Amino acid sequence: MIKFTINGRPAEVDADPDTPLLWVLRDDLGLTGTKFGCGAALCGACTVHIDGEPVRACSRPVSEAAGRRVITIEGLSENRSHPVQQAWIAEQVPQCGYCQSGMIMAVAALLKERPQPSEAEIDAAITNICRCGTYARIRKAIHRAAGTSVPQKG
């Protein structure tokens, strides 16, 4: 049995320790907000927080969660009140929406570490892929959540 805290609640799963955390979250715990994208930790659709750090759940074995705190999109806030979620709604970021839970989790981690990130810090931290290409709205939402304005080009 692997024990950890998920979204503030104790969890205990009977899973092979090498099972990707993503599948334990989705299949064993029913937390389907975390998405499977590429399975190679490249796209970021599966981003969750382990002890406050953003990680790609598709490539992390559930054994890495043992004794730790895991937060998924479902645990970011109970009522979409997290500033990043509010900014996503205000800027109408999602198109298809598939990547958005991972993107939101990556941005939430960035803003916790860097409340008003520079453009370079955003570029370095947010490596998630949006297949619909809503990057301009994503960047506007990041700045809205940070309380900063999008720099003008040129």
N, C-alpha and C positions, 0 to 999 in steps of 0.2 A: 504494500500500500504506500502510495506517495501522498504526503500531506503538505498542503500549502494554503495560503489565504487567497481567495479570488474575490475581487471587488468588495473587500472588507468582510467576507464571510469565510469560515473555515471550510476547506474542501479536502476530501480524501478519495483518491481514485485507485482502482486496481488496474494498472496499465503497465505494459512493458516499459521499463525506464528509458528505452531508446525511442519510444513513440514520440513523434513531433508534438510539441505542446499544442500546436494548432488543432490537431485532430482530437486531442483530449478535450480542449475547450469546446469544440463544435460537437463532437460525437458523444462524449461522455458527460459533459456538463450542460449541453444544450445552448451554449453561448455562440450563436451563429452570426453575430455582428462582425466578428473577425473573419476575414475572407481569405480563401486560397486564391493566389494569383499565379505565381510562377513555380513555386515549390523549390526555388533556389536562392531565396533571400535577396532577390534583386529588385522586385517591384514594390515591396512595402505594403501590399494590401493586407498582410497579416500582422502589422505592427501592433504590439501590446507593450505594456510597461512591466518590467520585473524590478522590484525595489526602486521604482521611479525612473529607470533607464529604458529607453525605447529599444525593443528587440524584435527581430523577425521570427515569429512563432513557428513558421514552417520549417525552420532549420535548427530550432532549439529542442533538444530532447526534454520531455516532461521532467526528467530527473533534475534538470537545472532549476526547476521551480520549487523543489522540495525545501520546505521551511521558509519560503520567501513570500513576498506580497506580489500578486499579479493583478494588474488592472486591465480590463478590456474596455472597448467602447461602451459597453453596457454599464460599466462602473465609473465612467468618467464623471457623470452626474445622473441624478435620478430623473431629472425633468428637462434635459437639454439646456441647463442653466450655465454650463461652463462657458467662459468667455469665447473660447474657440468655436464651440457649437453655435453660440449666438452670432458670431461673426460669419460663420458658414451660411447660416440662414439669411442674415441680412444681405450678404453679397450674392446670394443664390448660386453658390459654388457648384453643387453637383449637376452633372448632366446625366450620365447613366447612374452615377453614385457608387459604383462597385468599389472603387479604390478609396472612397472617402473616409471610412472608419479608420483605416490605417494611416491615411494622410492626417486626419484630425489628431490621432494619437501621437504621431511624430511631431506635429506642431505644438501640441500641449506640452510635450517634454522639452522642446526647444524654448518655449516661452517661460517655463518654470526655471530653466537654467539662465536664460537671457531674456528678461522681460521686454526689452526693446532692442531686438537684434538688428544688426546691420544687414545690408543686402548680401554681403559676403558670408555672414554667419547663417543667413537663411539658405543660401546656395549650398553651403557646406553641410548643413544639418538635414535639409529636406531633400532626400534622394529618392523619394517615392515616385512612382510613375503613374501618371493619369493618362489612360489611353484616349480619353476624349479631348485632351489638351486644354483643360480649363485652368491652365497655369496663371493667367492674368487675374482671374477671379480668386484663385488660391492665394496669390501674393497680396491682393487687396484685403482678403479676409485675415491674413496673418497680420498685416499692418493695423487693421481695425481692432483685432484682439489685443494687439500690443499698445494701442492708443497712439500710433504714429501714422504719418501720412506716407503714401507711396511716393518715392522719389521720382521727380520728372526727369525724363531722358532728354539729352541734348542741351 
